[in-house]
């Protein structure tokens, strides 16, 4: 095909995270975003997951829409894979990426994203509202194909926000009149929400102010570190009530420093350091770790492991955030720890102190009505969200054609628009330790050891073929009484060795492994992992 455009999600269209979408034409390959996916409990303390880029042979350009980790967190891995590719990003995201690259000693120029031509494709960034400053939607056009694509993976519509401009609908309205083929790729995050409109950031000001005004001690507020508008609200409230703000936690301090440098945040005069002993005014301490992260500032303070802050009588804790799906249990445990310490707790469950960064159904309708897509393919969501979004489009007649796509599927535009649904879909790559990949099979091994325990039997190589070989048995993760069972097991093991005296070495090892698991399985009710080692 001479003139064509292909859209293929690499990540983020089956899960919320690892957002990455490939746009390909005859002259250009570009990625939109390259983010991480935060792990669930079942993957045993890995760092994060990243999109699998191994099937892509070359990338000319990467375009970043905003600075959230699920959109920029894997950029350093991308640069290692495609060192010559150009990067375009909004200013705030650019500064966040540059900091991350400096931590890894990677030097790379990042261009400010505005309106660029990439071969046959033109990309124009336009302003949308979200829970981080400087978030962009993308209008992607291909004149020869009479094609316009609106790509808005994260957005809300906040017409009253005093901290930034409103959502730019005009660019979508103009495109709806100029292109015969129009594809919408829009945010599915809140499609199941009961809120048909997402509240404005401005709606939170009075509820937050009234709570903080009633606090006689220190007000601890936890929110997402990237939510600069929420932090600006807290700074403004502190100024009005004669209090000071103390950002606490590395990510909180880093985001605030970046926002001050890029002028997306004001109020440096009332921001104080946690170690400043001269502060006499009442404090608003803004804590990172609102999802109960193990190393987060909130977790340290709640668990009484922090050297600077301890809860005291009269203190308040405000959760100006909601639990991300999968984190509900951890956040609930934090809630319980707080109330057990006699501290007043305020949550979004019964207070208007948090607003989502994603659209309600009526907000989505506004975007669809402005752009009038001929085709719609929901993005940024789990499979259930995507399917419900498709139903929503058809039920409300928002596009003539709507279809669910998953990672690895392809939308191909030439004379017409067709979808190729693949039988298999790429899974994100697990990253662990010093940002190195680890195979899923190895995580499965960890899971078995964690749930079943381990028995290691080491044989001396010199004695392995003797009548009575020497060996050592070590157990990990098994009940202590198992030690008392070892002498009898050693007798069983010696008998097995005598029976296997003439067997090949590999057969001996396998028979002993099976015997070990069966023997202890009869005692425990489950079979430990057994490793036979010849040394």
Steps between C-alpha positions, in 0.01 A plus 500: 500500500640835397279719718399340825502561872507225760411538868606224737487524880809348660379551858218657697212345306424202721634648820529846655871567470799443268334735250663484159353523148676450167406720203651383170491641147708428189749767611485507880474289814416683817391410850254687714611471864711230661391441857525248777241276661509474876514136618238317701576287805540183294831599342710510817642848538613566145559867417248544218399372156572661163357459147654222294672681212688194374280455191571856380813525285532879493343816641559848358320705765326475834230749597411539868154625603566576869723426795333215686715193561267275303586717197868594553638240742650275231659774289850412621448140383368635169814713452721197561307310231476790251780747581463706181126567534386857562287579807226761521322582826309781674721720718404353838539143376831595339645612834379185674654280230830690507522441875434128457764475227756687711451241775604234249780718356328513159542815291224564247349810342125535549304735275197698613183357345284750308411435135731279298515332160626142501515391138143454378364559848436829678457499878354798681492500879205671666418575861287265709431491873641219711646437845849615398587833334577544132307197375442479126257336268627427151339574165676275249424572135594344167375721214546245221280255688251773601555369852484664842565313824435642843710324761418597860602225738460699825271797544214662683290805416542772762339820378543679835866424569679820605844342467496424127311556177186299423493202264564616141194382307550728200777292344271195503204693363713632213635153421147356491426727202824440310561122487277223366660229715505578873627258763455562873730330752372613840545434873297211648616529863172624651253334267362292790481797737166621638616861455373610159704821536839510671507769772715809447814560704328819615221295662750368755620834635226570756475142636879482545515846655220423748671180615843662538352801681367267771836334569673612821813297431688404185299424188649212303375485141590222263442525127672401177835678479431600139169670583645851495160671487397322823825611658435856380160488670663390827759779472225757442302369798812509718560863404141596577502323838847617600667159484811361332534213255761227540539261204618164629625203302748491214247488218291777656804725533620422147165578333460822698854613413436429131165681508657805665784506245257477207259750659209257519495559879530812715540549873866442573480750789284275719664168406733390778747217545415212733821565696426870557473524880412871490147440368249606767185516287261209461615261229343336200727204423443364148606135494592284203394136497122539487466141372663357812831433324738317731775763478266799473501787749141429606578137585803601705306754705199273555721205604698722742821438306561863404765710673336839438126461540280318749126530541380689807168583663313755288664404170296431185577270207333587169503258206462728197527197275329170429647152488612391154333166408710227663615723788173498696623251761821692573316832530237343727773372733641854519154636586472251786847581634416871506171471690656255747747777591213734590559738208207654311480353149332659197456303177326559164239242599306762696669831409547683168878514537610321183416538132599249236721595209284301258168564323152398602260378232354844429853639470581234241186592308620860470822387333322260266249769403780748425704261285215294345714189438417252227687233697576466871741266678506543881842507668652538848313229684462140599310271264173540690530880480570488126200277431269722706635808319413340164146431625475861621599629155238290321224564755550875464566500123835675548669334200385285209765239575646401837713200585707369788870460428773355721877528511648376173184545291525723194281773353598548136385808309533523121197540273296366790551415867540139609599327822722195536443325834799285592472159667769585754571828674840617629542502876697774677858416598581467870782723628680423826803601704731732306230554236570164337242273334395178670307219332148408610611140549743620767218683677304173492796330666500768771128452552543126551782552749300768683188286532654155541842554656834357386710194577858501370701176507870536421702187422876472493610418145773266625256293705201496266572150370606357835287266710440776755533844338544813710238771468357805672132598522389864531141619527353847442147618575385176665365447854769454765381149593620378159854498642396213729383301195837520324677203667229258387497657154878453475451127553240491221737698280788257554276205413398673178865564415587137541214406266624754245871417529540409131259760361630796292564822693205692351262216584631489858443872547147489360395193702636657820321828423167321451554288812579810708188688392277195554648420842455849643170544317360209702603679820405857410201462270687688226816421308800732551727593213796260505840585352768230471851640473825314430805691624 
